[in-house]
């Protein structure tokens, strides 16, 4: 057989057998690899296909599952509402889930135009979510028609 014909036969054989190489792993072995987070390369380096992804990540193979991170709120923390004369009107506490307490009592808060707004009696409290607008945090007493600032403690 001449060289060009041999080349064509070898190339055709390689092309015909190439798809079979991709399917060389049996389904049970493939499932173990997926479950363990190992690859054929990391298995040769010591990754155990009989362990879970978390166990292998702890041993230094693959990536460890990320712990759940509690979302933080720009409003969370302790706040003090003061009158213009400096007297404390209310102490406000807000947690990461935006649950609000005013003077130790839970109140319902809502978001309105980028601000957290809540009301206790005649007083409406407004906290801006944008730190650049911190000077706009205020309270308003609709009965006495007075207002004042709210500052982070």
C-alpha positions in Angstrom: 0.0 0.0 0.0 1.4 3.4 -0.9 1.9 6.2 1.6 -1.1 8.4 0.7 -3.5 5.4 0.8 -2.0 4.3 4.1 -2.5 7.8 5.5 -6.1 7.8 4.4 -6.8 4.4 6.0 -5.1 5.4 9.3 -7.0 8.7 9.4 -10.3 7.0 8.7 -9.7 4.4 11.4 -8.8 7.1 13.9 -11.9 9.1 13.1 -14.1 6.1 13.4 -12.6 5.1 16.8 -12.4 8.6 18.3 -16.0 8.8 19.4 -15.6 5.6 21.3 -12.8 7.0 23.4 -15.1 9.7 24.7 -17.5 7.0 26.0 -14.7 4.9 27.5 -15.9 5.5 31.2 -18.7 3.3 32.3 -21.8 5.1 33.8 -21.3 3.9 37.4 -17.7 5.3 37.4 -18.9 8.5 35.8 -21.5 8.9 38.5 -18.9 8.4 41.2 -16.7 11.0 39.6 -19.6 13.5 39.5 -20.7 12.8 43.1 -17.1 13.0 44.5 -16.2 16.2 42.5 -13.1 14.3 41.2 -11.8 14.2 37.7 -9.7 11.4 36.2 -6.6 13.6 36.7 -7.4 14.5 40.3 -8.2 10.9 41.1 -4.6 10.0 40.1 -3.4 12.7 42.5 -5.3 11.2 45.4 -8.9 12.4 45.1 -11.2 9.6 46.5 -14.2 8.9 44.3 -15.9 7.1 47.2 -16.1 10.3 49.2 -18.4 13.3 48.8 -17.5 16.6 47.2 -17.3 18.3 50.6 -15.0 15.5 52.0 -12.7 15.8 49.0 -12.7 19.6 49.2 -11.6 19.4 52.8 -8.8 17.1 51.7 -7.7 19.8 49.2 -9.4 18.5 46.0 -11.9 20.7 44.1 -13.6 23.6 45.8 -15.3 23.6 49.2 -19.0 24.5 49.2 -19.3 28.1 50.2 -21.0 28.8 53.5 -24.3 30.6 53.4 -23.7 34.3 53.9 -26.3 36.3 55.7 -27.3 39.3 53.6 -26.5 42.6 55.3 -28.7 45.6 55.1 -27.5 49.2 54.8 -30.0 50.0 57.5 -28.8 47.4 60.0 -27.4 48.6 63.3 -28.4 50.9 66.2 -29.8 54.3 65.5 -30.7 57.3 67.7 -33.5 59.7 66.8 -32.9 63.1 68.4 -34.8 66.3 68.7 -33.3 69.6 67.4 -32.3 70.4 71.0 -30.4 67.1 71.3 -32.9 65.1 73.4 -33.3 61.4 72.5 -36.7 60.8 70.8 -36.2 57.1 70.2 -33.6 54.3 70.0 -33.9 52.3 66.9 -32.5 48.8 66.2 -32.5 47.2 62.8 -31.2 43.7 62.1 -29.8 42.2 58.8 -33.3 41.1 57.8 -34.6 44.7 58.3 -36.7 43.8 61.4 -37.1 47.1 63.2 -37.5 47.8 66.9 -38.2 51.3 68.3 -37.5 51.6 72.0 -37.5 47.8 72.3 -40.8 47.3 70.6 -41.1 45.6 67.2 -42.6 47.7 64.4 -43.5 47.1 60.8 -41.2 48.8 58.3 -41.5 49.2 54.5 -39.3 50.4 51.8 -40.3 53.5 49.9 -38.2 55.1 47.2 -34.9 53.7 48.5 -35.7 54.5 52.1 -36.8 52.4 55.0 -40.0 54.0 56.5 -41.8 53.0 59.7 -44.2 54.7 62.0 -44.9 54.6 65.8 -47.9 56.6 66.9 -47.7 60.0 65.2 -44.0 59.8 64.5 -42.8 58.6 61.1 -39.1 57.6 60.8 -37.3 57.6 57.5 -33.8 56.0 57.0 -32.1 56.4 53.6 -30.4 53.3 52.2 -27.8 55.2 50.3 -24.9 56.2 52.6 -24.5 59.5 50.6 -27.9 60.6 51.9 -27.2 59.9 55.6 -27.9 63.5 56.4 -31.5 62.9 55.2 -32.3 60.3 57.9 -35.0 62.0 59.9 -38.2 61.6 61.9 -41.4 63.7 61.7 -44.1 64.0 64.3 -47.3 64.8 62.5 -49.1 65.8 65.7 -46.6 68.3 67.0 -45.3 69.2 63.6 -41.6 68.7 64.7 -38.8 66.9 63.1 -35.2 65.9 63.8 -32.2 63.9 62.6 -31.6 60.2 63.0 -27.9 59.2 63.4 -26.2 55.8 63.6 -25.1 55.0 67.1 
